[in-house]
Amino acid sequence: ISDPENFVARIRKLNTRIFFAQSKFNLLFESSEGFSKVFTLLAEAGSVATTPQAVEGASFRLCALMGFFRLDPNRVIELVLHACEHFDTNDQMLALLDGFPSSSVHTHFGPGP
């Protein structure tokens, strides 16, 4: 090791990269492209009269977006719930929640009666 200060700096950068790098993103500004595609998908699914086949395709694309962009599933569930609230006349929007574990969905509604 010719330069101890350079070595310490490189070790510090390596440790920072290993221990503090995020593997999945929760906030909208951290992965804006991924969440913007989720917004677009939900807007398209909610604005048209959807068939069960279209909902199944949208659910598949939603899971693919979550995997590709490493989006937090809890945040995506919140966005789907907001879309269901916004497009309240479209009953097929709730079918998008079928791809998520029911325990994850129930945590967003709060404690039961």
N, C-alpha and C positions, 0 to 999 in steps of 0.2 A: 504494500500500500504506500504509494508515493505521497499522497496528500490526505492526511487524516481528516481535515475539515470537509473536503469534497466527499469522502467516504461517509461521514456522519450525515451530511446533507442528503446523499443518495439513499441511505438507510431510512431516514426520516420520510422522504417522499414515498419510498416503497411501502413502509408501514402505513402511511396515510392512505395510499391507494388500496391496500389489502383490507384494512379494518374500517374505513369510512366511506367506501364507494357504495352507492345505492344500487341494489339489484332490481328493485321494482319501484315504480313511482306512484305516489299517492296524490299529490297536488296537481291541479290542472296546468300550472305553468311549468312544471318539471318535465312533462311529456306532452307538450301542446299538440304535436301532430297526432299522437295516438288518441287523445281525448277529443280532438276535433273530428277525427274519423268516427268515433263513437257517437258524438253529437249528430253528425250527418246521417249515420245509420238509423239512429232513433227518430230523427225528424222524417226521414223517408218512410220508415215503418209506421209512424203514427199518422202521417198525413194522407195516406191512401187506404182504401178499403182492402184489408189484407186477408189472404186465405191462410189456412193452416200450413200449406206448403211454403208460402212466403215467410211466415213467422219462423218456421223451422230453418229456412235459409238465413234469415236475419240472426237467429240465435247462433247458428254455426259461425257466421261472420263475426258476431260479437265475441265469441270465445276465441276466434282466430286473432282478432285485434288485441285482446287481452294478453294472449301468449306472445304475439310478435313484439308488442311495445312494452311488455312486462308491466301492465297496468294493475293496480290494486283492485282485486275483485270487490272489496267492500265499497270502494268509491264508484265502481261501475254499477253495482246494485243501487246505490243512491241515485245515480243518473237515470237508471231505468225506472225507478220509482217516481222521480220527477217527471219523466216523460209520460208515465201512466197518468199522473195527475194532470199534466197539460193536455194530453189527448184522451180525456175521460170518456169520450164517445166511442173510442176504439177499444173494444173488449179484448182484442187479440194481443194487445200490448202486454198484458199480464202473463201471457204465455212465454214471454222472453225470460221471465224469472224461473221457469222450470229447469233451466240449465244450471242453476245455482243450488247448493245444499240448503235445505229448508232452515237449518239452524242459523245459517248466515243471513238469510232474509229476515228471520224473526228478530234478530238483534236490532234491526233498523226501525222496528215498530215500538220498541220499549217493552217494559215488563207487562205481562198479561194481567187480566183482572184478578 
